[in-house]
Amino acid sequence: RRPADTEIDWKAYMQEVEGFANGTLDYTQLKGDTGPLVYPAGFVYIFLGLYYATGRGSDIRLAQYLFAGLYLLNLLLVFRIYCRTNKVPPYVFFFMCCASYRIHSIFVLRLFNDPVAMAILFLAINLFLEERWSWGCLLFSLAVSVKMNILLFAPGLLFLLLQRFGLLGCIPKLCICALLQVVLGLPFLLVNPVGYLMRSFDLGRQFQFKWTVNWRFLPEEVFQNRVFHAALLLAHLAGLGLFALHRWHSSKENILTLLKDPAKRKPASPRLTVNNILCQGSAWIVFILFSSNFLGVCCSRSLHYQFYVWYFHTLPYLLWCTPTTKLAHMPKVLLLGVIELCWNTYPSTVCSSLSLHICHGLILLQLWYSTAPTPVSHTPPLSRKHTAMSKKAQ
């Protein structure tokens, strides 16, 4: 029998897109049982397709099958990223695909939109690893249009674009991201632009204390306090600045050299073999994107249970991307287990939320003090294959 809570968010999603199917283009009028629509336009189009595919949302069993397929596709995309980086031991993949009840629930039981956004994001990262930056930016923007949590990866992506193309070279990539948002939101922007922007990109909306996973140990008045929110934002920005200066930027040159044309910079590392360039370059790209997202998760105003999918599949990489001795493997597996236990404690407790912050802090310390993956220069072509890959980026 299907649990009653399976239908809660799915029914609300279907009610929200049903208004659009009936011709409503004023975003402030798109609502469901759980409240107004608060996601960008990409969400509307994707779930409108699911709305028609499932008999106007009535066939929930079919929707679960579709999300099961999405879950398998998501794993395939994640495994491909991990294979390219060659950092995580194979046995960790068992925990990633078999040991998380919460992730299975988010995908196949509750049918949230978070997995849809993350699957598109992982597809974009695969394109970045293939040096297809324009297509990757297009898919990245599409993921943002499904749910805004993808913006947590944006600082890392901006750093990568500046490093790879310089200031003038990354502008067209940023324009791709912006243009897609305009195209997707155009029907709503033409009718009520202010309403669309305020509803779909509302960065200041309040979260309910009863659902928080990470701040249960705080009094509710502190949790809802705007000063507390501002402090978290400052901590997030400070963390991004420190990582950009000391972990992502390993060149001896000033970080402002990222604004220059890459051909005019000093090489970041000596010449390597083609295989080493592919491996180290992929690991460096993934390290920056995943750590950028992780910093945002650590400083989040609230984490709800479905938000676990925001970073679950990145945790093994964050734990194993730095040099690891054999004796250190077991504590890392234990850390994954404690994080999983925290996310499976419902309702969250003071102990579970404190434990989650401790685990996050330990991962941050490792990322800060350990040796990060080494960036490589894109300038020296070592073979025809490598030259062809460089041309793809253009």
SEVEX-959066 format. One record per residue (C-alpha): residue in three letters; z, y, x; residue number from 1. Coordinates in nm, 2 decimals. Each point is the difference from the previous one (the first is absolute). Example, Ala and Ser with C-alpha at 12.3 -4.5 7.8 and 13.67 -1.06 7.14 Angstrom:
# residues 2
['ALA', [0.78, -0.45, 1.23], 1]
['SER', [-0.07, 0.34, 0.14], 2]
This chain:
# residues 394
['ARG', [0.00, 0.00, 0.00], 1]
['ARG', [-0.08, 0.35, 0.12], 2]
['PRO', [0.31, 0.21, 0.07], 3]
['ALA', [0.02, 0.30, -0.23], 4]
['ASP', [0.00, 0.25, 0.29], 5]
['THR', [-0.35, -0.11, 0.10], 6]
['GLU', [-0.15, 0.22, -0.28], 7]
['ILE', [0.20, 0.32, 0.07], 8]
['ASP', [-0.22, 0.17, 0.26], 9]
['TRP', [-0.32, -0.18, -0.09], 10]
['LYS', [0.03, 0.11, -0.36], 11]
['ALA', [0.07, 0.36, 0.11], 12]
['TYR', [-0.30, -0.01, 0.24], 13]
['MET', [-0.23, -0.12, -0.29], 14]
['GLN', [0.13, 0.27, -0.23], 15]
['GLU', [-0.07, 0.27, 0.26], 16]
['VAL', [-0.36, -0.11, 0.07], 17]
['GLU', [-0.06, -0.06, -0.37], 18]
['GLY', [0.02, 0.37, -0.06], 19]
['PHE', [-0.28, 0.05, 0.26], 20]
['ALA', [-0.20, -0.28, -0.16], 21]
['ASN', [0.03, 0.19, -0.33], 22]
['GLY', [-0.14, 0.32, 0.15], 23]
['THR', [0.32, 0.19, 0.11], 24]
['LEU', [-0.07, 0.20, 0.31], 25]
['ASP', [0.31, 0.21, 0.00], 26]
['TYR', [0.22, -0.17, 0.25], 27]
['THR', [0.32, 0.13, -0.16], 28]
['GLN', [-0.09, -0.20, -0.31], 29]
['LEU', [-0.02, -0.34, 0.17], 30]
['LYS', [0.33, -0.17, -0.06], 31]
['GLY', [0.16, -0.34, -0.05], 32]
['ASP', [0.34, -0.14, -0.10], 33]
['THR', [0.15, 0.07, 0.34], 34]
['GLY', [-0.11, 0.36, 0.00], 35]
['PRO', [-0.30, 0.22, 0.10], 36]
['LEU', [-0.28, -0.12, 0.24], 37]
['VAL', [0.11, 0.10, 0.35], 38]
['TYR', [-0.27, -0.16, 0.21], 39]
['PRO', [-0.33, 0.15, 0.13], 40]
['ALA', [-0.34, -0.08, -0.16], 41]
['GLY', [-0.09, -0.30, 0.20], 42]
['PHE', [0.28, -0.19, -0.18], 43]
['VAL', [-0.15, 0.09, -0.33], 44]
['TYR', [-0.35, -0.14, 0.09], 45]
['ILE', [0.13, -0.32, 0.15], 46]
['PHE', [0.25, -0.08, -0.28], 47]
['LEU', [-0.26, 0.10, -0.26], 48]
['GLY', [-0.21, -0.29, 0.15], 49]
['LEU', [0.30, -0.23, -0.04], 50]
['TYR', [0.05, 0.14, -0.35], 51]
['TYR', [-0.35, -0.12, -0.11], 52]
['ALA', [0.01, -0.32, 0.21], 53]
['THR', [0.32, -0.11, -0.18], 54]
['GLY', [-0.10, 0.07, -0.36], 55]
['ARG', [0.15, 0.35, 0.00], 56]
['GLY', [0.30, -0.12, 0.19], 57]
['SER', [0.10, -0.28, -0.24], 58]
['ASP', [-0.08, -0.29, 0.23], 59]
['ILE', [0.28, 0.03, 0.25], 60]
['ARG', [-0.05, -0.35, 0.13], 61]
['LEU', [-0.35, 0.09, 0.12], 62]
['ALA', [0.14, 0.32, 0.16], 63]
['GLN', [0.25, -0.22, 0.19], 64]
['TYR', [-0.29, -0.22, 0.12], 65]
['LEU', [-0.18, 0.31, 0.12], 66]
['PHE', [0.30, 0.13, 0.18], 67]
['ALA', [0.05, -0.35, 0.16], 68]
['GLY', [-0.35, 0.04, 0.14], 69]
['LEU', [0.09, 0.35, 0.12], 70]
['TYR', [0.31, -0.15, 0.17], 71]
['LEU', [-0.21, -0.25, 0.19], 72]
['LEU', [-0.26, 0.27, 0.10], 73]
['ASN', [0.28, 0.22, 0.12], 74]
['LEU', [0.14, -0.28, 0.22], 75]
['LEU', [-0.35, -0.06, 0.14], 76]
['LEU', [-0.03, 0.37, 0.09], 77]
['VAL', [0.34, 0.01, 0.16], 78]
['PHE', [-0.05, -0.32, 0.20], 79]
['ARG', [-0.33, 0.14, 0.13], 80]
['ILE', [0.18, 0.31, 0.13], 81]
['TYR', [0.27, -0.22, 0.16], 82]
['CYS', [-0.27, -0.22, 0.16], 83]
['ARG', [-0.17, 0.30, 0.15], 84]
['THR', [0.32, 0.13, 0.15], 85]
['ASN', [0.13, -0.34, 0.13], 86]
['LYS', [0.36, 0.11, 0.01], 87]
['VAL', [0.18, -0.21, -0.26], 88]
['PRO', [0.08, -0.37, 0.05], 89]
['PRO', [-0.17, -0.23, -0.26], 90]
['TYR', [0.32, -0.14, -0.15], 91]
['VAL', [0.08, 0.35, -0.13], 92]
['PHE', [-0.29, -0.02, -0.25], 93]
['PHE', [0.19, -0.27, -0.19], 94]
['PHE', [0.27, 0.25, -0.08], 95]
['MET', [-0.26, 0.26, -0.09], 96]
['CYS', [-0.17, -0.21, -0.26], 97]
['CYS', [0.26, -0.25, -0.12], 98]
['ALA', [0.35, 0.15, 0.04], 99]
['SER', [0.00, 0.31, -0.22], 100]
['TYR', [0.08, -0.05, -0.37], 101]
['ARG', [0.00, 0.38, -0.05], 102]
['ILE', [-0.35, 0.04, 0.13], 103]
['HIS', [-0.13, -0.28, -0.22], 104]
['SER', [0.17, 0.17, -0.29], 105]
['ILE', [-0.16, 0.34, 0.07], 106]
['PHE', [-0.35, -0.15, 0.02], 107]
['VAL', [-0.02, -0.27, -0.25], 108]
['LEU', [0.29, 0.05, -0.24], 109]
['ARG', [0.04, 0.37, -0.05], 110]
['LEU', [-0.37, 0.10, 0.07], 111]
['PHE', [0.09, 0.33, 0.17], 112]
['ASN', [-0.26, 0.24, 0.13], 113]
['ASP', [0.17, 0.01, 0.35], 114]
['PRO', [-0.17, -0.33, 0.11], 115]
['VAL', [-0.34, 0.14, -0.10], 116]
['ALA', [0.05, 0.31, 0.21], 117]
['MET', [0.13, -0.20, 0.30], 118]
['ALA', [-0.29, -0.25, -0.02], 119]
['ILE', [-0.25, 0.28, 0.02], 120]
['LEU', [0.20, 0.15, 0.29], 121]
['PHE', [-0.01, -0.32, 0.20], 122]
['LEU', [-0.38, -0.02, -0.06], 123]
['ALA', [-0.02, 0.36, 0.14], 124]
['ILE', [0.20, -0.10, 0.31], 125]
['ASN', [-0.24, -0.29, 0.06], 126]
['LEU', [-0.28, 0.25, 0.00], 127]
['PHE', [0.18, 0.22, 0.24], 128]
['LEU', [0.04, -0.30, 0.24], 129]
['GLU', [-0.38, -0.06, -0.03], 130]
['GLU', [-0.06, 0.37, 0.10], 131]
['ARG', [-0.14, 0.08, -0.34], 132]
['TRP', [0.21, 0.31, -0.04], 133]
['SER', [-0.20, 0.17, -0.28], 134]
['TRP', [0.01, -0.30, -0.22], 135]
['GLY', [0.36, -0.05, 0.08], 136]
['CYS', [0.08, 0.36, -0.10], 137]
['LEU', [-0.18, -0.05, -0.32], 138]
['LEU', [0.21, -0.31, -0.08], 139]
['PHE', [0.32, 0.17, 0.11], 140]
['SER', [-0.06, 0.28, -0.24], 141]
['LEU', [-0.08, -0.25, -0.28], 142]
['ALA', [0.34, -0.16, 0.07], 143]
['VAL', [0.17, 0.34, -0.02], 144]
['SER', [-0.16, 0.05, -0.34], 145]
['VAL', [0.17, -0.31, -0.13], 146]
['LYS', [0.35, 0.09, 0.12], 147]
['MET', [0.12, 0.28, 0.23], 148]
['ASN', [0.22, -0.21, 0.22], 149]
['ILE', [-0.31, -0.06, 0.21], 150]
['LEU', [0.05, 0.36, 0.13], 151]
['LEU', [0.28, -0.14, 0.22], 152]
['PHE', [-0.27, -0.14, 0.22], 153]
['ALA', [-0.18, 0.34, 0.01], 154]
['PRO', [0.18, 0.15, 0.30], 155]
['GLY', [-0.09, -0.30, 0.21], 156]
['LEU', [-0.36, 0.01, -0.12], 157]
['LEU', [-0.03, 0.37, 0.08], 158]
['PHE', [0.13, -0.07, 0.35], 159]
['LEU', [-0.26, -0.28, 0.05], 160]
['LEU', [-0.28, 0.21, -0.13], 161]
['LEU', [0.09, 0.28, 0.24], 162]
['GLN', [0.03, -0.24, 0.29], 163]
['ARG', [-0.33, -0.17, -0.08], 164]
['PHE', [-0.21, 0.30, -0.10], 165]
['GLY', [0.18, 0.32, 0.09], 166]
['LEU', [0.05, 0.29, -0.24], 167]
['LEU', [-0.36, 0.07, -0.09], 168]
['GLY', [-0.09, -0.37, -0.01], 169]
['CYS', [0.27, -0.09, -0.25], 170]
['ILE', [-0.08, 0.27, -0.25], 171]
['PRO', [-0.29, -0.20, -0.16], 172]
['LYS', [0.24, -0.30, -0.04], 173]
['LEU', [0.26, 0.22, -0.17], 174]
['CYS', [-0.27, 0.14, -0.22], 175]
['ILE', [-0.09, -0.36, -0.11], 176]
['CYS', [0.36, -0.05, -0.11], 177]
['ALA', [0.02, 0.33, -0.19], 178]
['LEU', [-0.34, -0.03, -0.16], 179]
['LEU', [0.08, -0.34, -0.15], 180]
['GLN', [0.32, 0.14, -0.16], 181]
['VAL', [-0.21, 0.28, -0.15], 182]
['VAL', [-0.27, -0.24, -0.13], 183]
['LEU', [0.26, -0.24, -0.15], 184]
['GLY', [0.20, 0.27, -0.16], 185]
['LEU', [-0.29, 0.22, -0.12], 186]
['PRO', [0.00, -0.10, -0.37], 187]
['PHE', [0.36, 0.09, -0.02], 188]
['LEU', [-0.03, 0.31, 0.23], 189]
['LEU', [-0.27, 0.15, -0.23], 190]
['VAL', [0.23, -0.03, -0.31], 191]
['ASN', [0.35, 0.08, 0.14], 192]
['PRO', [0.01, 0.04, 0.38], 193]
['VAL', [0.36, 0.12, 0.01], 194]
['GLY', [0.12, -0.29, -0.22], 195]
['TYR', [-0.19, -0.26, 0.21], 196]
['LEU', [0.13, 0.13, 0.33], 197]
['MET', [0.36, 0.04, -0.12], 198]
['ARG', [0.01, -0.35, -0.16], 199]
['SER', [-0.19, -0.21, 0.26], 200]
['PHE', [0.13, 0.17, 0.32], 201]
['ASP', [0.35, 0.09, -0.11], 202]
['LEU', [0.20, -0.02, 0.32], 203]
['GLY', [0.32, 0.14, -0.15], 204]
['ARG', [0.07, -0.23, -0.29], 205]
['GLN', [0.35, -0.15, -0.03], 206]
['PHE', [0.08, -0.37, 0.03], 207]
['GLN', [0.26, -0.18, -0.20], 208]
['PHE', [0.31, -0.10, 0.19], 209]
['LYS', [0.03, -0.34, -0.18], 210]
['TRP', [-0.32, -0.12, 0.17], 211]
['THR', [0.06, 0.10, 0.35], 212]
['VAL', [0.02, -0.27, 0.27], 213]
['ASN', [0.07, 0.21, 0.30], 214]
['TRP', [0.25, 0.27, -0.11], 215]
['ARG', [0.25, -0.19, -0.22], 216]
['PHE', [0.29, 0.09, 0.23], 217]
['LEU', [-0.04, 0.37, -0.08], 218]
['PRO', [0.16, 0.17, -0.30], 219]
['GLU', [-0.27, 0.07, -0.27], 220]
['GLU', [0.05, 0.38, 0.03], 221]
['VAL', [-0.09, -0.02, 0.37], 222]
['PHE', [-0.30, -0.23, -0.07], 223]
['GLN', [-0.14, 0.26, -0.24], 224]
['ASN', [0.08, 0.30, 0.21], 225]
['ARG', [-0.30, 0.20, 0.12], 226]
['VAL', [0.18, 0.08, 0.33], 227]
['PHE', [0.02, -0.37, 0.07], 228]
['HIS', [-0.38, -0.03, -0.07], 229]
['ALA', [-0.07, 0.28, 0.23], 230]
['ALA', [0.21, -0.16, 0.28], 231]
['LEU', [-0.20, -0.32, -0.04], 232]
['LEU', [-0.33, 0.19, 0.02], 233]
['LEU', [0.12, 0.17, 0.32], 234]
['ALA', [0.11, -0.33, 0.15], 235]
['HIS', [-0.34, -0.15, -0.09], 236]
['LEU', [-0.19, 0.29, 0.16], 237]
['ALA', [0.22, -0.01, 0.31], 238]
['GLY', [-0.05, -0.37, 0.04], 239]
['LEU', [-0.38, 0.04, -0.03], 240]
['GLY', [0.01, 0.27, 0.26], 241]
['LEU', [0.20, -0.20, 0.24], 242]
['PHE', [-0.21, -0.31, -0.03], 243]
['ALA', [-0.32, 0.20, 0.03], 244]
['LEU', [0.12, 0.17, 0.32], 245]
['HIS', [0.17, -0.30, 0.17], 246]
['ARG', [-0.12, -0.32, -0.15], 247]
['TRP', [-0.36, 0.05, -0.13], 248]
['HIS', [-0.11, 0.25, 0.27], 249]
['SER', [0.02, -0.18, 0.33], 250]
['SER', [-0.23, 0.21, 0.20], 251]
['LYS', [0.15, 0.23, 0.27], 252]
['GLU', [-0.20, 0.29, -0.14], 253]
['ASN', [0.14, 0.23, -0.26], 254]
['ILE', [-0.02, -0.13, -0.36], 255]
['LEU', [-0.22, 0.31, -0.09], 256]
['THR', [-0.28, -0.17, 0.20], 257]
['LEU', [-0.05, -0.21, -0.31], 258]
['LEU', [-0.18, 0.30, -0.14], 259]
['LYS', [-0.26, -0.02, 0.28], 260]
['ASP', [-0.32, -0.20, 0.00], 261]
['PRO', [0.10, -0.35, 0.12], 262]
['ALA', [-0.27, 0.01, 0.27], 263]
['LYS', [0.18, 0.29, 0.16], 264]
['ARG', [0.34, -0.17, 0.03], 265]
['LYS', [0.14, -0.21, 0.28], 266]
['PRO', [-0.02, -0.37, -0.07], 267]
['ALA', [0.32, -0.14, -0.15], 268]
['SER', [-0.01, -0.32, 0.20], 269]
['PRO', [-0.20, -0.18, 0.27], 270]
['ARG', [-0.30, -0.20, -0.08], 271]
['LEU', [0.07, -0.33, -0.17], 272]
['THR', [-0.20, -0.30, -0.10], 273]
['VAL', [-0.17, 0.00, -0.34], 274]
['ASN', [0.25, -0.24, -0.15], 275]
['ASN', [0.30, 0.20, 0.12], 276]
['ILE', [-0.15, 0.32, -0.14], 277]
['LEU', [-0.05, -0.17, -0.34], 278]
['CYS', [0.35, -0.14, 0.00], 279]
['GLN', [0.19, 0.30, 0.14], 280]
['GLY', [-0.21, 0.25, -0.21], 281]
['SER', [0.07, -0.19, -0.32], 282]
['ALA', [0.37, -0.04, 0.07], 283]
['TRP', [0.03, 0.37, 0.08], 284]
['ILE', [-0.18, 0.10, -0.33], 285]
['VAL', [0.22, -0.23, -0.20], 286]
['PHE', [0.32, 0.11, 0.18], 287]
['ILE', [-0.06, 0.37, -0.09], 288]
['LEU', [-0.09, -0.06, -0.36], 289]
['PHE', [0.28, -0.25, -0.07], 290]
['SER', [0.27, 0.21, 0.18], 291]
['SER', [-0.12, 0.31, -0.19], 292]
['ASN', [0.05, -0.18, -0.33], 293]
['PHE', [0.33, -0.15, 0.11], 294]
['LEU', [0.14, 0.34, 0.09], 295]
['GLY', [-0.08, 0.12, -0.35], 296]
['VAL', [0.16, -0.30, -0.16], 297]
['CYS', [0.32, 0.05, 0.20], 298]
['CYS', [0.02, 0.37, -0.12], 299]
['SER', [-0.10, -0.07, -0.36], 300]
['ARG', [0.20, 0.18, -0.27], 301]
['SER', [0.02, -0.34, -0.19], 302]
['LEU', [-0.14, -0.34, 0.04], 303]
['HIS', [-0.06, -0.20, -0.32], 304]
['TYR', [-0.05, -0.38, 0.00], 305]
['GLN', [-0.38, 0.02, -0.03], 306]
['PHE', [-0.01, 0.22, 0.31], 307]
['TYR', [0.09, -0.29, 0.22], 308]
['VAL', [-0.38, -0.08, 0.02], 309]
['TRP', [-0.05, 0.34, 0.17], 310]
['TYR', [0.12, -0.14, 0.33], 311]
['PHE', [0.08, -0.37, -0.04], 312]
['HIS', [-0.32, -0.12, 0.16], 313]
['THR', [0.04, 0.24, 0.29], 314]
['LEU', [0.35, -0.11, 0.10], 315]
['PRO', [-0.10, -0.29, 0.22], 316]
['TYR', [-0.23, 0.21, 0.20], 317]
['LEU', [0.26, 0.28, 0.04], 318]
['LEU', [0.25, -0.27, 0.13], 319]
['TRP', [-0.24, -0.18, 0.23], 320]
['CYS', [-0.24, 0.27, 0.12], 321]
['THR', [0.23, 0.07, 0.30], 322]
['PRO', [0.06, -0.25, 0.28], 323]
['THR', [0.23, -0.27, -0.11], 324]
['THR', [0.20, -0.27, 0.19], 325]
['LYS', [0.04, -0.35, -0.15], 326]
['LEU', [0.37, 0.07, -0.07], 327]
['ALA', [-0.09, 0.31, -0.21], 328]
['HIS', [-0.21, -0.19, -0.26], 329]
['MET', [0.29, -0.13, -0.20], 330]
['PRO', [0.17, 0.34, -0.05], 331]
['LYS', [-0.33, 0.14, -0.12], 332]
['VAL', [-0.04, -0.28, -0.26], 333]
['LEU', [0.36, 0.06, -0.10], 334]
['LEU', [-0.08, 0.37, -0.05], 335]
['LEU', [-0.29, -0.09, -0.23], 336]
['GLY', [0.23, -0.23, -0.20], 337]
['VAL', [0.27, 0.27, -0.04], 338]
['ILE', [-0.26, 0.25, -0.12], 339]
['GLU', [-0.13, -0.25, -0.25], 340]
['LEU', [0.35, -0.07, -0.12], 341]
['CYS', [0.05, 0.38, -0.05], 342]
['TRP', [-0.31, 0.03, -0.21], 343]
['ASN', [0.09, -0.31, -0.21], 344]
['THR', [0.35, 0.14, -0.09], 345]
['TYR', [-0.02, 0.12, -0.36], 346]
['PRO', [0.15, 0.24, -0.08], 347]
['SER', [0.03, 0.14, 0.35], 348]
['THR', [0.36, 0.04, 0.14], 349]
['VAL', [0.16, 0.22, 0.26], 350]
['CYS', [-0.01, -0.30, 0.24], 351]
['SER', [-0.37, -0.07, -0.06], 352]
['SER', [-0.11, 0.36, 0.04], 353]
['LEU', [0.20, 0.05, 0.31], 354]
['SER', [-0.13, -0.32, 0.15], 355]
['LEU', [-0.35, 0.11, -0.07], 356]
['HIS', [0.05, 0.33, 0.19], 357]
['ILE', [0.16, -0.19, 0.29], 358]
['CYS', [-0.30, -0.23, 0.02], 359]
['HIS', [-0.24, 0.30, -0.02], 360]
['GLY', [0.20, 0.17, 0.28], 361]
['LEU', [-0.02, -0.30, 0.22], 362]
['ILE', [-0.38, -0.02, -0.04], 363]
['LEU', [-0.03, 0.37, 0.08], 364]
['LEU', [0.21, -0.04, 0.31], 365]
['GLN', [-0.22, -0.28, 0.12], 366]
['LEU', [-0.32, 0.20, -0.07], 367]
['TRP', [0.15, 0.30, 0.19], 368]
['TYR', [0.13, -0.18, 0.31], 369]
['SER', [-0.24, -0.28, 0.04], 370]
['THR', [-0.35, 0.02, 0.16], 371]
['ALA', [-0.26, 0.09, -0.26], 372]
['PRO', [-0.35, -0.14, 0.00], 373]
['THR', [-0.22, 0.18, 0.26], 374]
['PRO', [-0.28, 0.23, -0.12], 375]
['VAL', [-0.33, -0.04, 0.17], 376]
['SER', [-0.28, 0.24, 0.08], 377]
['HIS', [-0.31, -0.01, -0.22], 378]
['THR', [-0.23, 0.15, 0.26], 379]
['PRO', [-0.09, -0.27, 0.25], 380]
['PRO', [-0.25, -0.25, -0.15], 381]
['LEU', [0.06, -0.33, 0.16], 382]
['SER', [-0.27, -0.20, -0.17], 383]
['ARG', [-0.28, 0.02, -0.25], 384]
['LYS', [0.24, -0.14, -0.26], 385]
['HIS', [0.26, 0.27, 0.07], 386]
['THR', [-0.27, 0.27, -0.01], 387]
['ALA', [-0.12, -0.12, -0.33], 388]
['MET', [0.35, 0.01, -0.14], 389]
['SER', [0.05, 0.36, 0.12], 390]
['LYS', [-0.33, 0.10, -0.18], 391]
['LYS', [0.13, -0.14, -0.33], 392]
['ALA', [0.28, 0.26, 0.00], 393]
['GLN', [-0.26, 0.28, -0.02], 394]
